Amino acid sequence: MQTLEVEIYDEYIALNDLLKLCGVVDSGAAGKALVASGVVMVNGVQELRKTNKIRPGMQVQVEDAVLIKVVAGTDAVADE
């Protein structure tokens, strides 16, 4: 299983947008279709809400192929 760690800089990201961001699907519409098919799990529970709010600390799994760990982004830019 491929494991990805994704930083987000907002409070949350919609599930279908996260799948697109990670390259699991090519578009938000494809993400919605994938979620509707029943193969997406959030924190170990099947998720059918296409725009479920995914927050840092949550994990999204697509079948036995991809595990996405969502973490809070940090500002790595130093002011000089």
N, C-alpha and C positions, 0 to 999 in steps of 0.2 A: 504494500500500500504506500502510495506517495503521500508524504506529509509536507504541508505548506504552513508557514507562519506569516500571517498578514497583519500589518500595522494599519490601524485606522486612526484618523485624527479628529473625528467627530464623535458624538455620543454613541452613535450606532450606524449601521449600514443595512439596507434592505437585503434580505437573503438572496433574491434574484440578482441584485447588483454585485454582491460578494462573489457569486458563482461566475459572473462575467469578469470581474476584476482579476480573479485567480486563473482565468483561462479555461475553466471547466466547460463553459459554453461560449458561443460567439456573440450572443446578444442577450439583452434583458428578457426578451420574449422567449428565447430558448431556455433561459433560467427558470421562467415561470412554468414552462411546459415540463421541465425536469422535476421541479418540486411537485407539480400536480401528478406526476407519474408515481409518486410515493417512494422514491429511492433515496430521498434526502433525510438525514437524521440530524437533529440539533441536540447536543448534550445527551446523545443516546436514545432520543425519542423521535419517532417519525414525525416529520413536519410537513404539513400540507398548505400552510399559509405562505404564499409566494413572496410577500413583502414583510415577513416577520422581521422584527428589529433584532439584529445581531450585534451584541455589545462585546467589548473586550472581556476576555475570560471564557467566552463561549467557544464550543467546538462544533464544526459542521462536517458531517461525513456523507460522501456520495458513494453508495454501494460499498464495495470493498476496495474501491480504487483510489479515493482521495480523502485525506483527513486535513481539514483546514482549522488551524488554531488562530484565533483572533486576539491580538494584543493591542494595547493602547500605544499609539505612536508617540515618539518623543522628538522634540526639536533638536536636531543635531547641528544646527547652524550656530556658530559662535560669532558674536559681534566683536569686531576688532576696531 
